[in-house]
Amino acid sequence: MNAPQAEAAPPRSFFRRVIYPLAAFGGSAALVAAATLGLLWNTMFAQMPSLPTKDSLWTLHRPPAVEFQDAAGQTIAVRGPRYARAVKLAELPPHVVQAFIAAEDKRFYDHTGFDQTAILRALIENVRAGRTVQGGSTITQQLVKNLFLSPDQTLRRKLQEARLAFDLEQMLSKDEVLELYLNRIYLGASSYGLGAAARTYFNVDARDLSLAQAALIAGFPKAPSRFGQRTASPEAKARQAYVLDQMMEGGFITADQAESAKRQPLLLAEPPADLFAGHALDWAVDQARLLSPDAPPDLVITLTLDLDLQKKAQDIVTEQVRLLGPDRNASEAAAVIMDHSGAVRAMVGGLDYATSQFNRAVQARRQPGSSFKPFVYAAALEAGLKPTTIMYDEPVRIGDWRPRNYSEGYRGAMTLSEALAESVNTVAAQLGAEIGIENVIALARRFGIRSQLQPFPALALGTDEVTLIEITGAYGVFARRGIAASPYIIEEIRTSRGDLVYRQPNPEPVQVYRQDLADVMTGMLSRVVVQGTGRAARVEGWDVAGKTGTSQEWRDAWFIGYTSTLVGGVWVGNDNDTAMRKTTGGELPAILWSKLVTTALEGVEPVPLEGALEAEEFLSDSELARLTFYRRLSAALGMVAGRQFAGDKPQPNL
């Protein structure tokens, strides 16, 4: 009997034998591919910067910079990278915008941030050449690279660049992208943006760029460090020709226009030198931060400086002190020239900014000596005294202090006007004691003196330290017939986009001193120049009022004065506070003041100074007779023993 046979296994289905393995393999491959793509995506786009807000795009990753301009818009200097004011696309001539489009991105208005056609074309050209001869980056990609990405030439960076360029064009319109590009692209010579480059290379506004100039600058983004030099190098000229040819091919200009622009000579502007204005610019930066503490770091500051006068003033002070200073043991000087509004037209903070950035016009506090006396006399007039009031130049004791005159002698009876003109110490000391030194301090505060003033008798002779800028501003009250005059150097502050941050206000005039008394003080101070200690400060054809000052042991010498249009102050001395060789304010400072103001007023028709008098006008016949009587009387009786005033603190002698 035969054994039973095993039942045959059914055949495996096609799906189990073929489809299932394929599906399993395909699924695994898909998972591997997805994981690979995920890893690749993460590698390429992980930690890719995100786009900030539209407004922040204008200041993102910008190092601080300040550009200084004069009232005419001429650049004085730039601290840090140069940005200038933002240019508006609508304000630019067509050829300026077309030059950049032709040079960098002909299809700018046709792509969505990155241009596949340009990339393919560049790839073909580079393969043919065997090296990189052409790039495919769009204007938007260049902008993205400059704002957000590193300059690394890697596939990862290029992919991120394309992705961000696409995203940026979803945020901004084409014109907004182009305007941002023109204002933020680096164009060589520390200049960022078209406005800065136009000023740097040609000293013109971007709106005034010629075709030849625009084509030259438009060639710089490719290699700004090589092309963007201060001279029109052969490489830069060749690049300019390329840009003009591209503009012609793009239909922006004709062949004749291109050839004409190529032949046009390019006169590049000289680089601005700020050494002659360095001290003034430092003060302007400090003032800007005080006036607008929340302003962005890059600013365009319009100053009150007269650039031509500023340079001449620096030259005059430096030359005269180096010429005359050695004989007088004087090594430094400072000067301020401002108009009656308080606008500083020139500021000299020292002989050499490169050697010392210390600004002696605003930072140094020194004893003003007799240049402080006008505030004593002004307070005396408020108290009811007159220029013709007779006082005695005689030995005086105020507490334990015995003030002495520069000449060491005494002249008896004299008017207040005469005492101020001859800078008599004993009379000024008596005035301070009689009217109260606190009243002198109060008046000085009203006039703008902010330095600490001690209520001691010797203050009447200028023993407390002040700055040149504040005492010059205080004399401005006399010049303005009693109206306050605060020195300022900033007219306007804007951001690089042109947004207004600050503008010098035009406040209502504040009368801090009676007008009639201010005119009387001008008369007395003009006598100082006509026949007193300030003769060397005369300016041909102009009325001048002012006062000399010399501190203890000739450490400081001053002349502060004014005409009908300008107020000025000069200090001469040594940084280490050593004594000069008996140099007074009526010598080198008055000489410097005269030269500076004469220069500032060159070509200006003289205008009379209200209140200024000729020497013979100070006394009427009856007053002169009265003064003569008192002088003869004091001479006949002999010099009196001296007057004594209450006082409780000894003071130094002058």
Secondary structure as GFF3:
##gff-version 3
##sequence-region A 1 654
A	DSSP	alpha_helix	14	14	.	.	.	ID=ss1
A	DSSP	pi_helix	15	19	.	.	.	ID=ss2
A	DSSP	alpha_helix	20	45	.	.	.	ID=ss3
A	DSSP	three_ten_helix	55	58	.	.	.	ID=ss4
A	DSSP	beta_strand	66	69	.	.	.	ID=ss5
A	DSSP	beta_strand	75	79	.	.	.	ID=ss6
A	DSSP	three_ten_helix	89	91	.	.	.	ID=ss7
A	DSSP	alpha_helix	94	104	.	.	.	ID=ss8
A	DSSP	alpha_helix	116	129	.	.	.	ID=ss9
A	DSSP	alpha_helix	139	147	.	.	.	ID=ss10
A	DSSP	alpha_helix	155	171	.	.	.	ID=ss11
A	DSSP	alpha_helix	174	184	.	.	.	ID=ss12
A	DSSP	alpha_helix	194	202	.	.	.	ID=ss13
A	DSSP	three_ten_helix	206	208	.	.	.	ID=ss14
A	DSSP	alpha_helix	211	218	.	.	.	ID=ss15
A	DSSP	alpha_helix	224	227	.	.	.	ID=ss16
A	DSSP	alpha_helix	234	249	.	.	.	ID=ss17
A	DSSP	alpha_helix	255	263	.	.	.	ID=ss18
A	DSSP	three_ten_helix	275	277	.	.	.	ID=ss19
A	DSSP	alpha_helix	278	291	.	.	.	ID=ss20
A	DSSP	beta_strand	299	303	.	.	.	ID=ss21
A	DSSP	alpha_helix	307	328	.	.	.	ID=ss22
A	DSSP	beta_strand	332	339	.	.	.	ID=ss23
A	DSSP	beta_strand	344	348	.	.	.	ID=ss24
A	DSSP	three_ten_helix	369	372	.	.	.	ID=ss25
A	DSSP	alpha_helix	373	382	.	.	.	ID=ss26
A	DSSP	beta_strand	390	393	.	.	.	ID=ss27
A	DSSP	beta_strand	396	398	.	.	.	ID=ss28
A	DSSP	beta_strand	412	415	.	.	.	ID=ss29
A	DSSP	alpha_helix	416	421	.	.	.	ID=ss30
A	DSSP	alpha_helix	425	435	.	.	.	ID=ss31
A	DSSP	alpha_helix	437	447	.	.	.	ID=ss32
A	DSSP	three_ten_helix	457	461	.	.	.	ID=ss33
A	DSSP	alpha_helix	468	479	.	.	.	ID=ss34
A	DSSP	beta_strand	490	495	.	.	.	ID=ss35
A	DSSP	beta_strand	500	503	.	.	.	ID=ss36
A	DSSP	alpha_helix	515	531	.	.	.	ID=ss37
A	DSSP	three_ten_helix	535	537	.	.	.	ID=ss38
A	DSSP	beta_strand	545	550	.	.	.	ID=ss39
A	DSSP	three_ten_helix	552	554	.	.	.	ID=ss40
A	DSSP	beta_strand	556	562	.	.	.	ID=ss41
A	DSSP	beta_strand	566	573	.	.	.	ID=ss42
A	DSSP	alpha_helix	588	600	.	.	.	ID=ss43
A	DSSP	three_ten_helix	615	617	.	.	.	ID=ss44
A	DSSP	alpha_helix	621	637	.	.	.	ID=ss45
A	DSSP	beta_strand	643	645	.	.	.	ID=ss46
###
